[in-house]
Amino acid sequence: MSVLIVGSIAIDDIRTPAAHYPDLLGGSASYAALSASYFAPVSLVGIVGTDFPQRYLDLFRSRKIDLNGLEIANGKTFRWAGEYEADMNKRQTLHVELNVFETFRPRLPSGYESIPIVLLGNISPELQAHVLSQTHRPRFVVADTMDLWIMTTRQELLELLPRVDLLVLNDSEARQFTEEDNLIRAGRAVLALGPRYVAIKKGEHGCILLSQDRFFSCGAYPLETVQDPTGAGDTFAGGLAGYLSGQNKAEVTFDDLKRAVVHGSLMASFCVEAFSVQRMVGLSEKEISQRYDSFVAMSHF
Amino acid sequence: MSVLIVGSIAIDDIRTPAAHYPDLLGGSASYAALSASYFAPVSLVGIVGTDFPQRYLDLFRSRKIDLNGLEIANGKTFRWAGEYEADMNKRQTLHVELNVFETFRPRLPSGYESIPIVLLGNISPELQAHVLSQTHRPRFVVADTMDLWIMTTRQELLELLPRVDLLVLNDSEARQFTEEDNLIRAGRAVLALGPRYVAIKKGEHGCILLSQDRFFSCGAYPLETVQDPTGAGDTFAGGLAGYLSGQNKAEVTFDDLKRAVVHGSLMASFCVEAFSVQRMVGLSEKEISQRYDSFVAMSHF
């Protein structure tokens, strides 16, 4: 079954000490949709301007992503510019231009309302709620969030959480959100706010998944070099939601979620191996299944 | 088969904002020996003074730990005093008295030289080498180390490493030792110095194990409260070496080491649940096997 993914679509401009990459495809929905497309049919909901390069529309189509929910509005696409330090771990935002994204108010195309798996990618919780309100009791709802929304739209995020099955956030965000230093307590504090599950991303330390009574810990794939961490979290959420959709299950169990978290992690490990979405294009089934086998070997004992 | 464990044996004095615990059993060999004793017969090599409480000798004996290698010297036992902040994560050393440990120069009792598994607990690499030189080609040698030795006796540590099968250290020590920020690169840099395997402990993020061509990642057991992290690393090394000994294998494989790392982690998760070695006494087989099952459930997918 298919997965509905809403989020931002951006044109990124990235500088490193060695090079300058203009006009890269970016945004939470771009990474998530490409990642999910390896596991299930994707219906993308987002907005771009008339300047959005045809080659990126073609790229989405090459991955069979349904673009009926992609609005092409008069004006310029959301733009983000950032600069990395030599080790690629420290990033500074140089410039943000919301452009057409500022007035994004999606109306789901007919048929989208009954898509069973929904990924509310990293955008404001108010927009996430707006999209969720147009759906008809989806089987499973994943929401991603970030420090910006925790700080600026906390109330809207709190209102969204009881309507969400799984919240995805990173370790510093979980601590910031709950004011709990211990990550297990932070995870339980998130669960007390409404979602049935929470996944806390820990970068090089992997990811943990909690429900009221179960726990899962997934290590990170061992990488000696990270080329570009941009979009790794979105790719994780997309791989996770895409995997769940591809399972075609009437009900999502904790064991399904474990494997979904592993698939999110393995897609994120591909993502950071190259700039922008480069590695999210043209992955083979063999590459994915080999990396899955690596996760089994590095986790099972 | 049995395991030889050498390290420090101390009397600890620990203060918290709420309480003062004097005369606790401490030291790397104490934690490691008690931890290992749940899996194999332990032969302890260490030194204490004539002030060493009889109840702690009885405690070692209650765990069937062979004390033929324990020297009781004229003078006082090694003493350490520390103070924890309210969250038990920050510790300050208030006082160190080496006492009889200052002249520790162990001679292995007859029969100890052929014990197949050797754990060189956290003491100076020079002392570790001195003990190792008295053994006859042990089947597997584990060495633990810490920032102090990396800083003050780097050359001695470098000379020891090619004689060691597995080096255990924590993440900040691995980075400090190798000057590599990426933990996978740090691990590979350690392997290049001689040991066949390296285990890097990451506290709440678990532990990773590397060989030239294999990788394993073990999550930490989810604990909402840590009572006392003192000795967790020693308990990890002891559980690991004890488990290997209990397996009675002619050769230690990477798969054996995976399970050894899991047993080290699960023993460390008990250790931090209470002050000093309290939790390392009187654990039942059922408690250990239940926690092992929890590690399987939280790691396998």
Chai-1 contact restraints between the chains, C-beta under 6 A:
chainA,res_idxA,chainB,res_idxB,connection_type,confidence,min_distance_angstrom,max_distance_angstrom,comment,restraint_id
A,I184,B,P222,contact,1.0,0.0,6.0,A-B,restraint_1
A,I184,B,E224,contact,1.0,0.0,6.0,A-B,restraint_2
A,R185,B,E224,contact,1.0,0.0,6.0,A-B,restraint_3
A,H205,B,H205,contact,1.0,0.0,6.0,A-B,restraint_4
A,F215,B,P222,contact,1.0,0.0,6.0,A-B,restraint_5
A,F215,B,M298,contact,1.0,0.0,6.0,A-B,restraint_6
A,F216,B,M298,contact,1.0,0.0,6.0,A-B,restraint_7
A,S217,B,G219,contact,1.0,0.0,6.0,A-B,restraint_8
A,S217,B,M298,contact,1.0,0.0,6.0,A-B,restraint_9
A,G219,B,S217,contact,1.0,0.0,6.0,A-B,restraint_10
A,P222,B,I184,contact,1.0,0.0,6.0,A-B,restraint_11
A,P222,B,F215,contact,1.0,0.0,6.0,A-B,restraint_12
A,E224,B,I184,contact,1.0,0.0,6.0,A-B,restraint_13
A,E224,B,R185,contact,1.0,0.0,6.0,A-B,restraint_14
A,K258,B,F301,contact,1.0,0.0,6.0,A-B,restraint_15
A,R259,B,F301,contact,1.0,0.0,6.0,A-B,restraint_16
A,V262,B,F301,contact,1.0,0.0,6.0,A-B,restraint_17
A,M298,B,F215,contact,1.0,0.0,6.0,A-B,restraint_18
A,M298,B,F216,contact,1.0,0.0,6.0,A-B,restraint_19
A,M298,B,S217,contact,1.0,0.0,6.0,A-B,restraint_20
A,S299,B,S299,contact,1.0,0.0,6.0,A-B,restraint_21
A,H300,B,H300,contact,1.0,0.0,6.0,A-B,restraint_22
A,F301,B,K258,contact,1.0,0.0,6.0,A-B,restraint_23
A,F301,B,R259,contact,1.0,0.0,6.0,A-B,restraint_24
A,F301,B,V262,contact,1.0,0.0,6.0,A-B,restraint_25
